[in-house]
Amino acid sequence: MVAEFQSISDTRLAEARRVVLKIGSALFVDRENGALNRVWLEALCEDVAAMHAAGQEIVIVSSGAIALGAAQLGIDVARARLHESQAAAAAGQIQLAHAYQEILGRHGINAAQVLLTLDDSESRRRYLNATNTLFTLLKCGAVPVVNENDTVATQEIRYGDNDRLGARVAQMVSADCLVLLSDVDGLYTSDPRVNDDAEHISEVTELTRAHWDMAGGPGTNHGSGGMRTKLDAARIAMGAGCRILIAPGHVLHPIEKVKAGARVTWFLPGSTPHAARKQWIAGTLQPKGSVVVDDGALRALAKGKSLLPAGVTAVQGEFDRGDAVVVVDASGNELARGLIGYAAAEARAIAGKQSGDIADILDYRGRDEMIHRDDLVLAHTETGQ
Ligand code: GLU
């Protein structure tokens, strides 16, 4: 579908600080010969470089490994069995990663490959590891290029589509915007290919049943793997306070076109990533234990500081690193909730100690904070928007 232009430029994408950009196989790979769509990718990477230069942090979630590798190995994607798709992904992922490394490298940007499986976003421990790696890469100014780890992901443990993977990644890194580059320019009231009076929807502030109906029921062409998975992605990302943009991707410089006012659909949640995360920590997670803090720590917390081991006088319960715990004063009054940086046994070992001594006590260098202020929500104050 050819992009149509609205009359005004769109500044919303430029406002985002951290953007996850999802690129589908149909854009990345030439359907005719299964080769990399190099001209398109070079133009896209120019857009990415411009965003990067403007100070935006970008994570690319790119499909295309299976399609690229299948062409290379002579596997028919349409008929491939699981192990054949996995073999194709193994060959294709190298090409994919190399293309990003080379093309982003020309702009002085380091590309970094991150392969994820469903477990990495569902199991707490792996989620934390993957998230920390992504944050570290962004801090170093690199552009992580994420894909599903297709060579090991079997049917039961797959995301299966990169729309949802993109949404999970957006949630992991608290992105403010998830861009789904697509072969359509957004959501319509019905299938525009068969229905002349289908109307384009430019903004959705709340997802309802009606939107899924618009995307087509299961089994319809319009819905299969297309708009429905995008709406699933939108639901995940909106829940994390992240805006979602469905924009036409086939054009050269698709990001520039969005900024110039191309017709797109925006999904705009009422919350921000920061508020959604605080809400999740305070309201959704079941606390697994508690830490008792002294008066000094109590005053530091009230000023918005992190909780350091030195201020902890006791640790109660059994929990893992990353679990939610309650922070209480000496009389047991709840002061805050947060995600703890250490497992219970480690937390007990370093309670009351200086952060500088952690490495000696635990034999590894963990984080300085018992609970980092980004992972901490004070009782009664921060759970709102
Ligand atoms: N991970 C798959 C690949 O790289 C693509 C999944 C999707 O297209 O959504 O080929």
Residues whose N, C-alpha, C, O or C-beta is under 5 A from the ligand:
A	BS01	LIG	S25 S62 S63 G64 A65 I66 A67 N147 E148 G160 D161 N162 D163
